[in-house]
């Protein structure tokens, strides 16, 4: 009986220790979510500088980081990277909080490399989908040449892609609720602007995240199986082996 009581007591002592860790998992840390953690520090630094730095220098940096059609035609790689180092609206923007919560949740489920791939894929796809038409419309005389130099930077495209990818991992009802809410906000965003061309990038980014479903689903399943294996101290099952081998063959090493 004593060993039984000792085991129950041990289980009771271990259970409360897991509760405080759950809120902590909502924010990034360098070990569990290195991509989100270090990226968030970079965004914090650029946001603080944008708020308190020399206005003329900040303005020049933002214009040099803009993914407008003119820059994409001359220095595409530079501006695609540089534009994602700023938060439009700074730390007061809802994108700042959304970045921390969404990317942390996604990276904990699928790993840093795949979270980064989803973010970058949405950022690039939505940027090209909005700026290439601008260039074509200018050539056709439908837009003035000043449209080639519009100020366009921020993390919103990548963030919306990660929202789409994270939604894929939800159960049907929560996924439908999230998609309905986000879609409604995007429609209102489109209707609120006189020139909605650039705002079409947000739906494009969301769709790119949804399209990453096969990539993130396989990875989440594999990570869940590995966590169960470590937690329960069991050997790798045939199911886990099939998932691991299929993931390695289809996606390559992480």
FIKOLZA-1660 file (N, C-alpha, C; in steps of 0.1 Angstrom, whole numbers, plus 5000, padded with zeros to 4 digits):
% residues 254
   i   px   py   pz ch aa at
   1 5008 4988 5000  A  X  N
   1 5000 5000 5000  A  X CA
   1 5009 5012 5000  A  X  C
   2 5020 5012 5007  A  X  N
   2 5028 5024 5008  A  X CA
   2 5033 5028 4995  A  X  C
   3 5039 5018 4987  A  X  N
   3 5043 5022 4974  A  X CA
   3 5032 5029 4965  A  X  C
   4 5020 5023 4967  A  X  N
   4 5009 5028 4959  A  X CA
   4 5006 5043 4963  A  X  C
   5 5006 5045 4976  A  X  N
   5 5003 5059 4980  A  X CA
   5 5015 5068 4976  A  X  C
   6 5027 5063 4976  A  X  N
   6 5038 5071 4972  A  X CA
   6 5037 5075 4957  A  X  C
   7 5033 5065 4949  A  X  N
   7 5031 5068 4935  A  X CA
   7 5020 5078 4932  A  X  C
   8 5009 5077 4940  A  X  N
   8 4998 5086 4938  A  X CA
   8 5002 5100 4942  A  X  C
   9 5010 5101 4953  A  X  N
   9 5015 5114 4958  A  X CA
   9 5024 5120 4948  A  X  C
  10 5033 5111 4942  A  X  N
  10 5042 5116 4933  A  X CA
  10 5035 5122 4920  A  X  C
  11 5024 5115 4916  A  X  N
  11 5017 5119 4905  A  X CA
  11 5010 5133 4908  A  X  C
  12 5005 5134 4921  A  X  N
  12 4998 5146 4925  A  X CA
  12 5008 5158 4925  A  X  C
  13 5021 5155 4929  A  X  N
  13 5031 5165 4930  A  X CA
  13 5035 5170 4916  A  X  C
  14 5035 5160 4906  A  X  N
  14 5040 5164 4893  A  X CA
  14 5029 5171 4885  A  X  C
  15 5016 5168 4887  A  X  N
  15 5006 5174 4879  A  X CA
  15 5005 5190 4880  A  X  C
  16 5006 5196 4892  A  X  N
  16 5005 5210 4892  A  X CA
  16 5017 5217 4885  A  X  C
  17 5028 5211 4884  A  X  N
  17 5040 5217 4878  A  X CA
  17 5038 5220 4863  A  X  C
  18 5029 5212 4857  A  X  N
  18 5027 5214 4842  A  X CA
  18 5018 5226 4839  A  X  C
  19 5009 5230 4849  A  X  N
  19 5000 5241 4846  A  X CA
  19 5007 5254 4843  A  X  C
  20 5017 5259 4851  A  X  N
  20 5022 5272 4848  A  X CA
  20 5030 5272 4835  A  X  C
  21 5033 5261 4829  A  X  N
  21 5041 5261 4817  A  X CA
  21 5032 5264 4805  A  X  C
  22 5019 5262 4806  A  X  N
  22 5011 5264 4794  A  X CA
  22 5010 5279 4790  A  X  C
  23 5008 5289 4799  A  X  N
  23 5008 5302 4794  A  X CA
  23 5022 5306 4788  A  X  C
  24 5032 5301 4794  A  X  N
  24 5046 5304 4789  A  X CA
  24 5047 5299 4774  A  X  C
  25 5040 5289 4770  A  X  N
  25 5041 5284 4757  A  X CA
  25 5035 5293 4747  A  X  C
  26 5028 5303 4751  A  X  N
  26 5022 5313 4742  A  X CA
  26 5032 5323 4737  A  X  C
  27 5043 5324 4743  A  X  N
  27 5053 5334 4739  A  X CA
  27 5066 5326 4735  A  X  C
  28 5074 5332 4726  A  X  N
  28 5086 5325 4721  A  X CA
  28 5097 5324 4731  A  X  C
  29 5105 5314 4730  A  X  N
  29 5118 5313 4738  A  X CA
  29 5129 5308 4729  A  X  C
  30 5141 5311 4732  A  X  N
  30 5152 5308 4723  A  X CA
  30 5154 5293 4720  A  X  C
  31 5150 5284 4730  A  X  N
  31 5152 5270 4728  A  X CA
  31 5140 5263 4720  A  X  C
  32 5128 5267 4724  A  X  N
  32 5116 5260 4718  A  X CA
  32 5112 5266 4705  A  X  C
  33 5113 5279 4704  A  X  N
  33 5109 5286 4691  A  X CA
  33 5120 5296 4687  A  X  C
  34 5131 5291 4683  A  X  N
  34 5143 5301 4680  A  X CA
  34 5140 5310 4669  A  X  C
  35 5133 5306 4658  A  X  N
  35 5130 5315 4647  A  X CA
  35 5121 5326 4652  A  X  C
  36 5110 5324 4659  A  X  N
  36 5101 5334 4663  A  X CA
  36 5108 5343 4673  A  X  C
  37 5116 5337 4682  A  X  N
  37 5122 5345 4693  A  X CA
  37 5132 5355 4687  A  X  C
  38 5141 5351 4679  A  X  N
  38 5152 5360 4674  A  X CA
  38 5146 5370 4664  A  X  C
  39 5136 5365 4656  A  X  N
  39 5129 5374 4647  A  X CA
  39 5122 5385 4654  A  X  C
  40 5115 5381 4665  A  X  N
  40 5108 5391 4673  A  X CA
  40 5118 5401 4679  A  X  C
  41 5130 5397 4683  A  X  N
  41 5139 5407 4689  A  X CA
  41 5144 5417 4678  A  X  C
  42 5146 5412 4666  A  X  N
  42 5149 5421 4655  A  X CA
  42 5138 5431 4652  A  X  C
  43 5126 5426 4652  A  X  N
  43 5114 5435 4650  A  X CA
  43 5113 5445 4662  A  X  C
  44 5116 5441 4674  A  X  N
  44 5116 5450 4685  A  X CA
  44 5126 5461 4683  A  X  C
  45 5138 5457 4679  A  X  N
  45 5148 5467 4677  A  X CA
  45 5145 5477 4666  A  X  C
  46 5140 5472 4655  A  X  N
  46 5136 5481 4644  A  X CA
  46 5125 5490 4647  A  X  C
  47 5115 5485 4655  A  X  N
  47 5104 5493 4659  A  X CA
  47 5108 5504 4669  A  X  C
  48 5116 5501 4678  A  X  N
  48 5121 5511 4688  A  X CA
  48 5129 5522 4680  A  X  C
  49 5137 5517 4671  A  X  N
  49 5145 5527 4663  A  X CA
  49 5135 5536 4654  A  X  C
  50 5125 5530 4648  A  X  N
  50 5116 5537 4640  A  X CA
  50 5108 5548 4649  A  X  C
  51 5106 5544 4662  A  X  N
  51 5099 5554 4671  A  X CA
  51 5108 5565 4676  A  X  C
  52 5120 5562 4679  A  X  N
  52 5129 5572 4686  A  X CA
  52 5141 5576 4677  A  X  C
  53 5143 5570 4666  A  X  N
  53 5155 5574 4658  A  X CA
  53 5152 5587 4650  A  X  C
  54 5163 5591 4643  A  X  N
  54 5162 5603 4635  A  X CA
  54 5152 5602 4625  A  X  C
  55 5142 5610 4624  A  X  N
  55 5131 5609 4615  A  X CA
  55 5135 5608 4600  A  X  C
  56 5145 5616 4596  A  X  N
  56 5149 5616 4582  A  X CA
  56 5156 5603 4579  A  X  C
  57 5164 5597 4588  A  X  N
  57 5171 5584 4586  A  X CA
  57 5161 5573 4586  A  X  C
  58 5151 5573 4595  A  X  N
  58 5141 5563 4595  A  X CA
  58 5133 5563 4582  A  X  C
  59 5129 5575 4577  A  X  N
  59 5122 5576 4565  A  X CA
  59 5130 5571 4553  A  X  C
  60 5143 5574 4553  A  X  N
  60 5151 5569 4542  A  X CA
  60 5152 5554 4542  A  X  C
  61 5154 5548 4554  A  X  N
  61 5154 5533 4556  A  X CA
  61 5142 5526 4551  A  X  C
  62 5130 5532 4555  A  X  N
  62 5118 5526 4551  A  X CA
  62 5116 5527 4536  A  X  C
  63 5119 5538 4530  A  X  N
  63 5118 5539 4516  A  X CA
  63 5128 5529 4509  A  X  C
  64 5139 5528 4514  A  X  N
  64 5149 5518 4508  A  X CA
  64 5145 5504 4510  A  X  C
  65 5136 5501 4520  A  X  N
  65 5132 5487 4523  A  X CA
  65 5119 5484 4516  A  X  C
  66 5113 5494 4509  A  X  N
  66 5100 5492 4503  A  X CA
  66 5100 5482 4492  A  X  C
  67 5090 5473 4492  A  X  N
  67 5089 5464 4481  A  X CA
  67 5080 5469 4470  A  X  C
  68 5083 5481 4465  A  X  N
  68 5075 5487 4454  A  X CA
  68 5080 5481 4441  A  X  C
  69 5073 5484 4431  A  X  N
  69 5076 5478 4418  A  X CA
  69 5090 5482 4413  A  X  C
  70 5093 5495 4415  A  X  N
  70 5107 5499 4411  A  X CA
  70 5118 5492 4418  A  X  C
  71 5117 5490 4431  A  X  N
  71 5127 5483 4438  A  X CA
  71 5128 5468 4434  A  X  C
  72 5116 5462 4432  A  X  N
  72 5115 5448 4428  A  X CA
  72 5122 5445 4415  A  X  C
  73 5122 5456 4406  A  X  N
  73 5128 5454 4393  A  X CA
  73 5143 5456 4393  A  X  C
  74 5148 5462 4404  A  X  N
  74 5162 5465 4405  A  X CA
  74 5170 5457 4416  A  X  C
  75 5164 5457 4428  A  X  N
  75 5171 5450 4439  A  X CA
  75 5160 5441 4446  A  X  C
  76 5155 5431 4440  A  X  N
  76 5144 5423 4445  A  X CA
  76 5147 5416 4458  A  X  C
  77 5159 5409 4459  A  X  N
  77 5162 5401 4471  A  X CA
  77 5164 5410 4483  A  X  C
  78 5171 5422 4481  A  X  N
  78 5173 5431 4492  A  X CA
  78 5160 5436 4498  A  X  C
  79 5151 5441 4490  A  X  N
  79 5139 5447 4496  A  X CA
  79 5129 5436 4501  A  X  C
  80 5130 5424 4495  A  X  N
  80 5121 5413 4500  A  X CA
  80 5125 5410 4515  A  X  C
  81 5138 5410 4517  A  X  N
  81 5143 5407 4531  A  X CA
  81 5141 5420 4540  A  X  C
  82 5145 5431 4535  A  X  N
  82 5145 5443 4543  A  X CA
  82 5131 5448 4547  A  X  C
  83 5121 5446 4538  A  X  N
  83 5108 5450 4541  A  X CA
  83 5101 5442 4552  A  X  C
  84 5106 5430 4554  A  X  N
  84 5101 5421 4565  A  X CA
  84 5108 5424 4578  A  X  C
  85 5116 5434 4579  A  X  N
  85 5123 5437 4592  A  X CA
  85 5116 5449 4599  A  X  C
  86 5104 5453 4594  A  X  N
  86 5097 5464 4600  A  X CA
  86 5083 5460 4603  A  X  C
  87 5077 5466 4613  A  X  N
  87 5063 5464 4615  A  X CA
  87 5055 5477 4612  A  X  C
  88 5046 5477 4602  A  X  N
  88 5039 5489 4599  A  X CA
  88 5030 5493 4611  A  X  C
  89 5032 5505 4616  A  X  N
  89 5025 5509 4628  A  X CA
  89 5033 5507 4641  A  X  C
  90 5044 5500 4640  A  X  N
  90 5053 5498 4652  A  X CA
  90 5047 5488 4662  A  X  C
  91 5051 5489 4674  A  X  N
  91 5047 5479 4684  A  X CA
  91 5033 5481 4688  A  X  C
  92 5027 5493 4685  A  X  N
  92 5013 5495 4688  A  X CA
  92 5004 5488 4679  A  X  C
  93 5009 5483 4668  A  X  N
  93 5001 5477 4657  A  X CA
  93 4996 5463 4662  A  X  C
  94 4984 5459 4659  A  X  N
  94 4980 5445 4662  A  X CA
  94 4988 5435 4656  A  X  C
  95 4996 5438 4645  A  X  N
  95 5004 5429 4638  A  X CA
  95 5015 5424 4648  A  X  C
  96 5020 5433 4657  A  X  N
  96 5031 5429 4666  A  X CA
  96 5026 5418 4675  A  X  C
  97 5015 5419 4682  A  X  N
  97 5010 5409 4690  A  X CA
  97 5006 5396 4682  A  X  C
  98 5000 5398 4671  A  X  N
  98 4997 5387 4662  A  X CA
  98 5009 5379 4658  A  X  C
  99 5020 5386 4655  A  X  N
  99 5032 5379 4651  A  X CA
  99 5037 5370 4663  A  X  C
 100 5037 5375 4675  A  X  N
 100 5042 5367 4686  A  X CA
 100 5033 5355 4688  A  X  C
 101 5020 5357 4689  A  X  N
 101 5011 5346 4692  A  X CA
 101 5010 5335 4681  A  X  C
 102 5009 5340 4669  A  X  N
 102 5006 5331 4657  A  X CA
 102 5019 5323 4654  A  X  C
 103 5030 5330 4653  A  X  N
 103 5043 5323 4649  A  X CA
 103 5048 5314 4660  A  X  C
 104 5046 5318 4672  A  X  N
 104 5050 5309 4683  A  X CA
 104 5041 5296 4683  A  X  C
 105 5028 5297 4681  A  X  N
 105 5020 5286 4680  A  X CA
 105 5023 5277 4668  A  X  C
 106 5026 5283 4657  A  X  N
 106 5029 5275 4645  A  X CA
 106 5043 5268 4646  A  X  C
 107 5053 5276 4651  A  X  N
 107 5066 5270 4652  A  X CA
 107 5066 5258 4662  A  X  C
 108 5059 5259 4673  A  X  N
 108 5058 5248 4683  A  X CA
 108 5052 5236 4677  A  X  C
 109 5044 5237 4667  A  X  N
 109 5037 5226 4660  A  X CA
 109 5045 5220 4649  A  X  C
 110 5052 5228 4641  A  X  N
 110 5058 5223 4629  A  X CA
 110 5073 5226 4628  A  X  C
 111 5079 5233 4638  A  X  N
 111 5093 5235 4638  A  X CA
 111 5097 5249 4631  A  X  C
 112 5109 5253 4634  A  X  N
 112 5113 5266 4629  A  X CA
 112 5115 5268 4614  A  X  C
 113 5121 5258 4608  A  X  N
 113 5124 5259 4594  A  X CA
 113 5111 5259 4586  A  X  C
 114 5101 5251 4590  A  X  N
 114 5088 5251 4582  A  X CA
 114 5080 5264 4585  A  X  C
 115 5081 5269 4598  A  X  N
 115 5074 5281 4601  A  X CA
 115 5080 5293 4593  A  X  C
 116 5093 5293 4592  A  X  N
 116 5100 5303 4584  A  X CA
 116 5096 5302 4569  A  X  C
 117 5095 5289 4564  A  X  N
 117 5092 5287 4550  A  X CA
 117 5078 5292 4547  A  X  C
 118 5068 5290 4556  A  X  N
 118 5055 5295 4554  A  X CA
 118 5054 5310 4554  A  X  C
 119 5061 5316 4564  A  X  N
 119 5062 5331 4565  A  X CA
 119 5068 5337 4552  A  X  C
 120 5079 5332 4548  A  X  N
 120 5086 5337 4537  A  X CA
 120 5078 5335 4524  A  X  C
 121 5072 5323 4523  A  X  N
 121 5064 5320 4511  A  X CA
 121 5053 5330 4509  A  X  C
 122 5046 5332 4520  A  X  N
 122 5034 5342 4520  A  X CA
 122 5039 5356 4517  A  X  C
 123 5050 5360 4523  A  X  N
 123 5055 5373 4521  A  X CA
 123 5059 5376 4507  A  X  C
 124 5066 5366 4501  A  X  N
 124 5071 5368 4487  A  X CA
 124 5059 5367 4477  A  X  C
 125 5050 5356 4479  A  X  N
 125 5039 5354 4470  A  X CA
 125 5030 5366 4469  A  X  C
 126 5026 5371 4481  A  X  N
 126 5017 5382 4481  A  X CA
 126 5023 5395 4476  A  X  C
 127 5036 5397 4479  A  X  N
 127 5043 5409 4474  A  X CA
 127 5043 5409 4458  A  X  C
 128 5047 5398 4453  A  X  N
 128 5047 5397 4438  A  X CA
 128 5033 5398 4432  A  X  C
 129 5024 5392 4438  A  X  N
 129 5010 5392 4433  A  X CA
 129 5004 5406 4433  A  X  C
 130 5009 5415 4441  A  X  N
 130 5003 5428 4442  A  X CA
 130 5012 5438 4434  A  X  C
 131 5025 5437 4434  A  X  N
 131 5033 5447 4428  A  X CA
 131 5035 5445 4413  A  X  C
 132 5035 5432 4408  A  X  N
 132 5037 5430 4394  A  X CA
 132 5025 5436 4386  A  X  C
 133 5012 5434 4391  A  X  N
 133 5001 5441 4384  A  X CA
 133 5003 5456 4384  A  X  C
 134 5009 5462 4395  A  X  N
 134 5011 5476 4395  A  X CA
 134 5020 5481 4384  A  X  C
 135 5031 5473 4382  A  X  N
 135 5040 5476 4371  A  X CA
 135 5033 5475 4357  A  X  C
 136 5025 5465 4356  A  X  N
 136 5018 5463 4343  A  X CA
 136 5008 5474 4340  A  X  C
 137 5001 5478 4351  A  X  N
 137 4991 5489 4350  A  X CA
 137 4998 5502 4346  A  X  C
 138 5009 5504 4352  A  X  N
 138 5017 5516 4349  A  X CA
 138 5021 5516 4334  A  X  C
 139 5026 5505 4329  A  X  N
 139 5030 5504 4315  A  X CA
 139 5018 5505 4306  A  X  C
 140 5006 5501 4310  A  X  N
 140 4994 5503 4302  A  X CA
 140 4988 5516 4303  A  X  C
 141 4993 5525 4312  A  X  N
 141 4988 5538 4314  A  X CA
 141 4976 5539 4323  A  X  C
 142 4973 5528 4330  A  X  N
 142 4962 5528 4339  A  X CA
 142 4965 5534 4353  A  X  C
 143 4978 5535 4356  A  X  N
 143 4982 5541 4369  A  X CA
 143 4994 5550 4366  A  X  C
 144 4995 5561 4374  A  X  N
 144 5006 5570 4372  A  X CA
 144 5020 5564 4375  A  X  C
 145 5031 5569 4371  A  X  N
 145 5044 5564 4374  A  X CA
 145 5047 5565 4388  A  X  C
 146 5041 5574 4396  A  X  N
 146 5044 5574 4410  A  X CA
 146 5040 5562 4417  A  X  C
 147 5031 5554 4411  A  X  N
 147 5027 5541 4417  A  X CA
 147 5038 5531 4418  A  X  C
 148 5049 5533 4410  A  X  N
 148 5060 5524 4410  A  X CA
 148 5068 5526 4423  A  X  C
 149 5066 5537 4430  A  X  N
 149 5074 5540 4442  A  X CA
 149 5065 5541 4455  A  X  C
 150 5055 5534 4455  A  X  N
 150 5046 5535 4467  A  X CA
 150 5053 5528 4479  A  X  C
 151 5051 5533 4491  A  X  N
 151 5057 5528 4503  A  X CA
 151 5050 5515 4507  A  X  C
 152 5058 5504 4507  A  X  N
 152 5052 5491 4510  A  X CA
 152 5062 5483 4518  A  X  C
 153 5059 5480 4531  A  X  N
 153 5068 5472 4539  A  X CA
 153 5060 5467 4551  A  X  C
 154 5066 5457 4558  A  X  N
 154 5059 5452 4570  A  X CA
 154 5058 5436 4569  A  X  C
 155 5052 5431 4580  A  X  N
 155 5052 5416 4582  A  X CA
 155 5038 5411 4580  A  X  C
 156 5028 5419 4575  A  X  N
 156 5015 5414 4575  A  X CA
 156 5012 5403 4565  A  X  C
 157 5019 5403 4553  A  X  N
 157 5018 5392 4544  A  X CA
 157 5022 5379 4550  A  X  C
 158 5034 5379 4556  A  X  N
 158 5039 5367 4562  A  X CA
 158 5031 5362 4574  A  X  C
 159 5026 5372 4581  A  X  N
 159 5017 5368 4593  A  X CA
 159 5004 5362 4588  A  X  C
 160 4998 5367 4578  A  X  N
 160 4986 5361 4573  A  X CA
 160 4988 5347 4567  A  X  C
 161 5000 5345 4561  A  X  N
 161 5003 5331 4556  A  X CA
 161 5004 5322 4568  A  X  C
 162 5010 5326 4579  A  X  N
 162 5011 5317 4591  A  X CA
 162 4998 5315 4597  A  X  C
 163 4989 5325 4597  A  X  N
 163 4975 5323 4602  A  X CA
 163 4968 5312 4594  A  X  C
 164 4970 5312 4581  A  X  N
 164 4964 5302 4572  A  X CA
 164 4969 5288 4575  A  X  C
 165 4983 5287 4577  A  X  N
 165 4989 5275 4580  A  X CA
 165 4985 5269 4593  A  X  C
 166 4984 5278 4603  A  X  N
 166 4980 5274 4617  A  X CA
 166 4965 5269 4617  A  X  C
 167 4957 5276 4609  A  X  N
 167 4943 5272 4608  A  X CA
 167 4941 5258 4603  A  X  C
 168 4950 5254 4593  A  X  N
 168 4950 5241 4588  A  X CA
 168 4951 5230 4598  A  X  C
 169 4959 5233 4609  A  X  N
 169 4961 5224 4620  A  X CA
 169 4950 5223 4630  A  X  C
 170 4940 5232 4629  A  X  N
 170 4929 5232 4639  A  X CA
 170 4919 5221 4635  A  X  C
 171 4910 5219 4644  A  X  N
 171 4899 5210 4641  A  X CA
 171 4889 5218 4632  A  X  C
 172 4879 5211 4625  A  X  N
 172 4871 5218 4616  A  X CA
 172 4863 5230 4621  A  X  C
 173 4857 5229 4633  A  X  N
 173 4849 5240 4638  A  X CA
 173 4857 5252 4641  A  X  C
 174 4868 5251 4649  A  X  N
 174 4876 5263 4652  A  X CA
 174 4883 5268 4640  A  X  C
 175 4886 5260 4630  A  X  N
 175 4892 5265 4618  A  X CA
 175 4882 5273 4610  A  X  C
 176 4870 5268 4609  A  X  N
 176 4860 5276 4602  A  X CA
 176 4857 5289 4609  A  X  C
 177 4857 5290 4622  A  X  N
 177 4854 5302 4629  A  X CA
 177 4866 5312 4626  A  X  C
 178 4878 5307 4627  A  X  N
 178 4890 5316 4625  A  X CA
 178 4890 5321 4611  A  X  C
 179 4888 5313 4601  A  X  N
 179 4888 5317 4587  A  X CA
 179 4876 5327 4584  A  X  C
 180 4865 5324 4590  A  X  N
 180 4854 5334 4588  A  X CA
 180 4857 5347 4594  A  X  C
 181 4863 5348 4606  A  X  N
 181 4866 5361 4612  A  X CA
 181 4877 5368 4604  A  X  C
 182 4887 5361 4600  A  X  N
 182 4898 5367 4593  A  X CA
 182 4894 5372 4579  A  X  C
 183 4886 5364 4573  A  X  N
 183 4881 5367 4559  A  X CA
 183 4872 5380 4560  A  X  C
 184 4864 5381 4570  A  X  N
 184 4855 5393 4572  A  X CA
 184 4864 5405 4574  A  X  C
 185 4874 5404 4581  A  X  N
 185 4883 5415 4583  A  X CA
 185 4890 5419 4570  A  X  C
 186 4894 5410 4562  A  X  N
 186 4901 5412 4550  A  X CA
 186 4891 5419 4540  A  X  C
 187 4879 5415 4540  A  X  N
 187 4869 5421 4531  A  X CA
 187 4867 5435 4535  A  X  C
 188 4865 5438 4548  A  X  N
 188 4864 5452 4553  A  X CA
 188 4876 5460 4549  A  X  C
 189 4888 5454 4550  A  X  N
 189 4900 5461 4546  A  X CA
 189 4900 5465 4532  A  X  C
 190 4895 5456 4523  A  X  N
 190 4894 5459 4509  A  X CA
 190 4884 5470 4506  A  X  C
 191 4873 5470 4513  A  X  N
 191 4863 5480 4510  A  X CA
 191 4866 5494 4516  A  X  C
 192 4875 5494 4526  A  X  N
 192 4878 5507 4533  A  X CA
 192 4888 5516 4525  A  X  C
 193 4895 5510 4515  A  X  N
 193 4905 5518 4508  A  X CA
 193 4900 5521 4493  A  X  C
 194 4903 5533 4489  A  X  N
 194 4900 5538 4475  A  X CA
 194 4908 5530 4465  A  X  C
 195 4921 5526 4468  A  X  N
 195 4929 5519 4459  A  X CA
 195 4932 5505 4466  A  X  C
 196 4924 5495 4464  A  X  N
 196 4925 5483 4471  A  X CA
 196 4935 5473 4465  A  X  C
 197 4943 5477 4454  A  X  N
 197 4951 5468 4447  A  X CA
 197 4961 5462 4457  A  X  C
 198 4968 5470 4465  A  X  N
 198 4979 5464 4473  A  X CA
 198 4972 5456 4485  A  X  C
 199 4960 5458 4488  A  X  N
 199 4954 5451 4499  A  X CA
 199 4950 5437 4495  A  X  C
 200 4950 5434 4482  A  X  N
 200 4947 5420 4477  A  X CA
 200 4958 5411 4482  A  X  C
 201 4969 5417 4486  A  X  N
 201 4980 5408 4490  A  X CA
 201 4977 5400 4503  A  X  C
 202 4968 5405 4511  A  X  N
 202 4964 5398 4524  A  X CA
 202 4956 5385 4521  A  X  C
 203 4946 5386 4512  A  X  N
 203 4940 5373 4509  A  X CA
 203 4949 5363 4502  A  X  C
 204 4958 5368 4493  A  X  N
 204 4968 5360 4486  A  X CA
 204 4977 5353 4497  A  X  C
 205 4981 5361 4507  A  X  N
 205 4990 5355 4517  A  X CA
 205 4983 5344 4525  A  X  C
 206 4970 5347 4529  A  X  N
 206 4962 5337 4536  A  X CA
 206 4960 5324 4528  A  X  C
 207 4958 5326 4515  A  X  N
 207 4956 5314 4507  A  X CA
 207 4969 5306 4506  A  X  C
 208 4981 5313 4505  A  X  N
 208 4993 5306 4504  A  X CA
 208 4996 5298 4517  A  X  C
 209 4992 5303 4529  A  X  N
 209 4993 5296 4541  A  X CA
 209 4984 5284 4541  A  X  C
 210 4972 5285 4536  A  X  N
 210 4963 5274 4535  A  X CA
 210 4968 5263 4526  A  X  C
 211 4975 5267 4515  A  X  N
 211 4980 5258 4506  A  X CA
 211 4992 5250 4511  A  X  C
 212 4998 5255 4522  A  X  N
 212 5009 5247 4528  A  X CA
 212 5004 5236 4537  A  X  C
 213 4991 5233 4537  A  X  N
 213 4985 5223 4546  A  X CA
 213 4993 5210 4546  A  X  C
 214 4996 5203 4534  A  X  N
 214 5003 5191 4534  A  X CA
 214 5016 5192 4541  A  X  C
 215 5024 5203 4540  A  X  N
 215 5037 5204 4546  A  X CA
 215 5035 5205 4561  A  X  C
 216 5026 5213 4566  A  X  N
 216 5025 5215 4581  A  X CA
 216 5018 5203 4588  A  X  C
 217 5009 5197 4581  A  X  N
 217 5002 5186 4587  A  X CA
 217 5011 5174 4590  A  X  C
 218 5019 5170 4580  A  X  N
 218 5029 5159 4582  A  X CA
 218 5038 5162 4593  A  X  C
 219 5043 5174 4593  A  X  N
 219 5053 5178 4603  A  X CA
 219 5047 5178 4617  A  X  C
 220 5035 5183 4619  A  X  N
 220 5029 5183 4632  A  X CA
 220 5026 5169 4637  A  X  C
 221 5022 5160 4627  A  X  N
 221 5019 5146 4631  A  X CA
 221 5032 5139 4636  A  X  C
 222 5043 5142 4629  A  X  N
 222 5055 5136 4633  A  X CA
 222 5060 5141 4646  A  X  C
 223 5059 5154 4649  A  X  N
 223 5064 5159 4661  A  X CA
 223 5055 5154 4673  A  X  C
 224 5042 5153 4671  A  X  N
 224 5034 5147 4681  A  X CA
 224 5037 5133 4685  A  X  C
 225 5040 5125 4674  A  X  N
 225 5044 5111 4677  A  X CA
 225 5057 5110 4684  A  X  C
 226 5067 5119 4681  A  X  N
 226 5080 5119 4688  A  X CA
 226 5078 5123 4702  A  X  C
 227 5070 5133 4705  A  X  N
 227 5067 5138 4719  A  X CA
 227 5061 5127 4727  A  X  C
 228 5052 5119 4721  A  X  N
 228 5045 5108 4728  A  X CA
 228 5055 5097 4731  A  X  C
 229 5064 5095 4722  A  X  N
 229 5074 5085 4723  A  X CA
 229 5084 5088 4735  A  X  C
 230 5088 5101 4736  A  X  N
 230 5097 5105 4746  A  X CA
 230 5090 5105 4760  A  X  C
 231 5077 5110 4760  A  X  N
 231 5070 5111 4772  A  X CA
 231 5067 5097 4778  A  X  C
 232 5064 5088 4770  A  X  N
 232 5060 5074 4775  A  X CA
 232 5071 5065 4775  A  X  C
 233 5083 5069 4770  A  X  N
 233 5095 5060 4770  A  X CA
 233 5093 5047 4762  A  X  C
 234 5086 5048 4751  A  X  N
 234 5083 5036 4743  A  X CA
 234 5092 5037 4730  A  X  C
 235 5094 5025 4724  A  X  N
 235 5101 5024 4712  A  X CA
 235 5093 5030 4700  A  X  C
 236 5100 5033 4690  A  X  N
 236 5094 5038 4678  A  X CA
 236 5085 5027 4672  A  X  C
 237 5072 5031 4670  A  X  N
 237 5063 5021 4664  A  X CA
 237 5064 5021 4649  A  X  C
 238 5057 5011 4642  A  X  N
 238 5057 5011 4628  A  X CA
 238 5051 5023 4622  A  X  C
 239 5040 5028 4629  A  X  N
 239 5034 5041 4624  A  X CA
 239 5043 5052 4624  A  X  C
 240 5051 5054 4635  A  X  N
 240 5060 5065 4636  A  X CA
 240 5071 5063 4626  A  X  C
 241 5076 5051 4624  A  X  N
 241 5086 5049 4614  A  X CA
 241 5081 5052 4600  A  X  C
 242 5069 5049 4597  A  X  N
 242 5064 5052 4584  A  X CA
 242 5062 5067 4582  A  X  C
 243 5058 5074 4592  A  X  N
 243 5057 5089 4592  A  X CA
 243 5070 5095 4590  A  X  C
 244 5080 5090 4598  A  X  N
 244 5094 5096 4597  A  X CA
 244 5100 5094 4583  A  X  C
 245 5099 5082 4578  A  X  N
 245 5105 5079 4565  A  X CA
 245 5098 5087 4554  A  X  C
 246 5084 5088 4555  A  X  N
 246 5077 5095 4545  A  X CA
 246 5080 5110 4545  A  X  C
 247 5082 5115 4557  A  X  N
 247 5085 5129 4559  A  X CA
 247 5099 5132 4553  A  X  C
 248 5108 5124 4556  A  X  N
 248 5122 5126 4551  A  X CA
 248 5123 5125 4536  A  X  C
 249 5116 5115 4530  A  X  N
 249 5117 5113 4516  A  X CA
 249 5110 5125 4508  A  X  C
 250 5099 5130 4514  A  X  N
 250 5091 5140 4507  A  X CA
 250 5096 5154 4509  A  X  C
 251 5102 5157 4521  A  X  N
 251 5106 5171 4524  A  X CA
 251 5120 5173 4526  A  X  C
 252 5128 5162 4528  A  X  N
 252 5142 5163 4531  A  X CA
 252 5144 5166 4546  A  X  C
 253 5157 5167 4550  A  X  N
 253 5160 5169 4565  A  X CA
 253 5156 5183 4569  A  X  C
 254 5153 5185 4581  A  X  N
 254 5150 5198 4586  A  X CA
 254 5163 5206 4588  A  X  C
% end
